Amino acid sequence: MMLLNYSQPLELTKLIKWFDNLLRASLPEFWTLLIEFVVVALALLAVYVVVALLLIYAERKITAFFQARIGPNRAGKWGLLQSPADMIKILLKEIIKISRSDRFLFFAAPFFMIVASFATFAAIPFGQSLHAIDFNIGVLYVIAISSLGIIGVFLAGWSSNNKYSMIGAMRSGAQFVSYELSAGFALMTIVVLSGTMQFSEMIEGQRYCWNIFNGHISSLIAFVIYLISGHAETNRGPFDLPEAESELTAGYHTEYSGIMFGYYYLAEYLNMFVIASIATTVFLGGYLPFEIQGWDGFNQIMNYIPSYVWFFGKTFVLIFLSLWVRWSFPRLRIDQLLNLEWKYLLPINLLNIVLMVLLVLTGLTLKDLFGIL
Amino acid sequence: MEDIKKLIINTVEDAVIEEKQKLTVTVDWKKLPLLAKTLRNNKDLPFDFLVNLIGVDRGEELGVNYLICSSKDLSKEIALKTSATNRENPLLYTVTDIYESAHYSEREVYALLGIRFINNPDMRKFFLNSDWKGFPLRKDYDANPDINPVSIESKEIQDIAPRIMETEEGQLLEETVKVFEDDDYVINIGPQHPSTHGVMHFRVSLDGENIKKIDVHSGYIHRGIEKLSESLTYPQILHFTDRLDYLSANMNRHALCMCIEQAAEIEVPLRAQYIRTIMDELNRIDSHCLAWATHTNDLGATTAFIYGMREREVILQIFEKTCGGRLIINQNVVGGVMFDIYKDFQKDVKAFIPYMREKLAEYDRFFSHNVIALGRMVNIGHLSKENAIAYGVTGPAGRASGWSCDIRKHIPYALYDQVNFKEVIRTEGDSYARYLNRLDEIEQSLCIIEQLIDNIPEGEICAKTKPIIRLPEGEYHARVEAARGEFGVFIESRGDKFPYRLKFRSPSMQLVSAMPLICKGEKIADFIGIGGSMDYVIPDIDR
């Protein structure tokens, strides 16, 4: 493969290979796999928490920057310890039990949320060899699993026995179902372009020409729609109606406290990350560096930067975009939100798929036009 | 006004007309609705704006004073007076059908004085619990805490409204009506809610996300300021005004000082007038900045909120340097101002003017044309001019409905007749017009300050007053333009050093009274947004 032509000293591929060989040399197959599963799961959990904490810190600092404030600056240098301190605080807080609520559903709801976001997290390719599960229907899996979270929102709203929560949950239901469609169709557009649903293949196909360039007009439309609907799916401003704090105090999670609330909080940030990373993977070439066919020197330099840095870098740019939007716009109203989806995004999306099919069939993609590999 | 006098005599023969500070007309309670209606429907000069409705315990009898004026010319005022016959079961006719804004005021009078109004559609007590014993503003009220002990029990809210209706045969019928239907989905907005800007309680019945009906439940921050004032001397009362609408504290206090000065015939030095006017306008900018900020926050734009607070901080610092206070600045006293301006005051204010203009342009770029913001404000919460007048909605909200109601223009006080400024009027009557009006009024306030800041004359800052101020017997009104609309003071003096009755007209009460009207059929999300555009302050309502 071409990939081996470039020297990539900082990749983790060798380390992982070495670890695998070490285990296989001394243990039978079953134990090797078991240990590897556990290690991968723990590593993912650790990354999950660290990413969440970093995101929370980043959001606070960036928001502070937007809002002419300083942001956290007391706990640790530049307030770096603020997020861990908050995490500890939230773990220690009392979990309040609401009377006259459906106790079982009430406590089950946050787990749907957190499990859904965590399960999606597992399917994301973070870098070369840093990909826990590589389904051949990766895109479908991500769409399916991430929509499980809505059940958590619904159950929370229903079981809290609180009118604000109920309205929040109803809004959320309408919003999720609608925007799931757009997000799904936008991803399908790219599936048409790349001809595969497997993330690893999709990424390899983008080596010299990212999907967003490859499908030019159509890809760009799909990208914008995916960002909008992904943003809406994460319930963040200007689409934060389910928890619109100025209207519904906190919407569906009004009655939650302590770590139960923490789960929702964590899941919200992680969903933001998941959406950004899927956009990165599908549209922006995932963990691949920016390379141009034929410019070997340039490509070599780009390859010195390890793949996970590329991945997190691109994801961070998208997250920054999302924060920027969130902190600049006022909130939409529920009917405007649904109008936007059903009257604008969805029809555009459907036409866009047709357009993409035409582009692929008639050979008008950039790869076809310029003969890029 | 001679025509009006003739009209009054023609309508009600035995009306007593007196020329006091205002043209005062005393009529029998049975003839009052007729007179009010005639004045209201007068062609050339309709007296269609009920400024203030004041219940008074006149000793022998309980009565009500109405200050009405024409919406075309706010300086044409008439004070109507009437009394109920007996103290045991005092009854008066309502004027709610003539002036919508009377509704809550009459409920307030019922709670505080026990006068019931025939034909008022909903006679629950305002401010007080339905089981409160006694009527606090009556002179024979027993304030013994054992009678109304402080209870920490949760109280059910009364959902059945009593009322007295007059049948066509002239019989009085006591009946009750339900506020909400049994199967209404009622949610509470407040008393503790992030967007009610204070402890206000709206109960909203919903049909999906649409608002069917709003019931206002007020009184969580009722402090009995008017009752308290009756046992305090005039200079002692002054600071209460700051605690009404705390965001236009200085303007409120200006109104009370003005009322006392006019009654006691105290000449305010010119330097003090300059300082008062400049401070009022700075206060107005401060208040509008905050109103803009909270409005954007209600629409979900948190960053804009912080921007508004940032600009406001500059003014607060000027206030702090002048007199130590930031929000409540204790600047006005009877006869002038308490503190002279500091050395660099002019420099600071002059630096602020271009800074604020720059920021106004930034607000405009950042928020005023944002497509989502437009969607949340344009054609939302429409208030027509007729309704604005009927509900007594003044200030930027009233002017957004096309009603010229700026007291600074109609009845100039302080130095407002010597400066050039535009009264900002828009005719759309929606949230967006109210929003733009506030921003434009900031610009006008800057203009006023610009004209005054260089010309502050030397001299005294406070007139010499007697150590104990006694007002001559009589009834005195004062009206100023506060940040949220017309703020009024009514003092009835019996020649004592205490007021016999003191009443504040708070603009916020009228703003809230219009909320059920303009929110009907809108989405619950817009209820919050409309509330932000009306910009009411709760302690101002509850007093």
Interface residues (C-beta under 8 A of the other chain):
Chain A: T63 F66 Q67 A68 R69 K163 Y164 I167 R171 G237 P238 D240 L241 A244 E245 S246 E247 T249 W327 S328 F329 P330 R331 L332 R333 I334 D335 Q336
Chain B: Y185 I187 N188 H193 P194 S195 L206 E209 T296 N297 D298 L299 G300 A301 T302 T303 A304 I306 Y307 R310 F366 F367 N370 I372 A373 G375 R376 K523 I524 A525 D526 I528
